[in-house]
Amino acid sequence: MESICKFCNKPASYEPIERMEEFSIKVFFCHPCQAEYLRFYNVFKDELSRTSSVSLYTKINGKTYRWTWQADGNGQLWHVKNPGTPGRQVNEGMEAIYYVEKENVRGLNITPQNIESRVRSWLLFL
């Protein structure tokens, strides 16, 4: 099973989390980019579906934030109160703090290189 990181074009490692596997959700994580990919596994076809979400993580002032693109194109910024560990534990204590509809997400151009500065800017106005 493989998933390619859309930011660095290298393989994202398969990081199974038991709670997600129960729902046939496969977790892939690109450690250099801090990018997480969730993909559904179709047991009937024995194949991975398209990516259902992509998330980038950043830490600011000791707090963890996650920007997530959903399959429908919308985006959301989360404060992750208790960050999980790829391959071990899911995030807990998630608080949604900013929502962007797909028409506006395209222009944000969020990358691993600028995620921290983007989140810092948003936090000033939230």
C-alpha positions in Angstrom: 0.0 0.0 0.0 1.4 3.3 -1.0 0.4 7.0 -1.1 2.5 9.7 -2.7 2.9 13.0 -0.9 1.5 15.8 -3.0 4.0 18.3 -1.7 7.3 16.4 -2.1 6.3 13.6 -4.4 7.9 11.0 -2.2 6.0 8.1 -0.6 4.1 8.8 2.5 4.5 6.0 5.0 1.6 3.8 5.9 0.9 4.6 9.6 -2.1 2.3 10.6 -4.1 3.4 13.6 -6.4 0.8 15.1 -9.4 3.1 15.6 -9.2 4.2 12.0 -8.7 0.8 10.6 -12.0 -0.3 12.2 -13.7 2.0 9.6 -11.4 0.9 6.7 -9.6 4.2 6.8 -5.9 4.0 6.0 -3.6 6.7 7.4 -0.4 7.7 5.5 2.0 10.3 6.8 4.8 12.2 5.2 7.1 13.0 8.0 9.3 15.6 6.2 6.2 17.6 5.1 4.1 16.9 8.3 1.3 15.9 5.9 -1.4 13.3 6.7 -3.4 11.5 4.1 -6.6 9.6 4.9 -7.8 7.1 2.3 -10.7 4.6 2.5 -9.9 1.0 1.7 -12.5 -0.8 -0.5 -12.4 -4.4 0.8 -14.5 -5.6 -2.1 -12.1 -4.4 -4.7 -9.0 -4.8 -2.5 -7.9 -1.3 -3.4 -7.5 2.2 -1.9 -9.9 4.9 -2.8 -8.9 8.4 -3.6 -7.7 10.5 -0.8 -10.6 11.6 1.5 -8.6 14.3 3.3 -5.1 15.9 3.4 -3.9 17.7 6.6 -0.8 19.7 7.4 0.4 20.1 10.9 2.3 23.0 12.6 3.1 24.0 16.2 2.8 27.6 17.3 3.6 28.7 20.9 3.4 25.1 22.1 0.0 24.5 20.5 -0.6 22.1 17.6 -2.7 23.2 14.6 -4.0 21.2 11.7 -5.1 22.6 8.3 -7.3 20.0 6.5 -8.6 19.9 2.9 -11.6 17.7 2.7 -12.4 15.6 -0.5 -15.3 18.1 -1.2 -12.7 20.9 -1.5 -13.5 22.7 1.7 -10.9 23.5 4.2 -10.8 23.8 8.0 -8.3 24.9 10.6 -8.2 22.8 13.8 -6.6 23.3 17.2 -5.4 19.9 18.3 -5.4 19.8 22.1 -4.0 16.3 22.4 -2.0 15.5 19.3 -1.8 11.8 18.3 1.2 9.9 17.0 1.3 8.6 13.4 0.8 4.8 13.5 -0.2 4.8 17.2 -2.9 7.2 18.3 -5.5 9.5 16.9 -5.7 13.2 17.7 -8.0 14.0 20.6 -9.6 17.2 21.8 -10.1 18.7 18.3 -11.5 22.2 18.1 -12.5 23.7 14.8 -11.5 27.3 14.7 -11.7 28.4 11.0 -13.7 27.1 8.0 -13.1 28.0 4.4 -15.4 27.0 1.5 -13.9 25.4 -1.5 -14.3 28.6 -3.7 -11.8 30.4 -1.4 -9.5 27.5 -0.5 -7.9 27.3 -4.0 -6.4 30.8 -3.6 -4.8 30.1 -0.2 -2.0 28.0 -1.7 -1.0 26.4 1.7 2.2 24.3 1.7 4.4 22.7 4.3 6.7 25.7 3.9 4.1 28.4 4.6 1.6 26.6 6.9 3.0 28.2 10.1 2.9 31.8 8.8 -0.6 31.3 7.4 -1.9 30.0 10.7 -0.1 32.7 12.6 -1.9 35.3 10.4 -5.3 33.7 10.9 -4.9 33.5 14.6 -4.5 37.3 14.8 -8.1 37.7 13.4 -9.9 34.8 15.1 
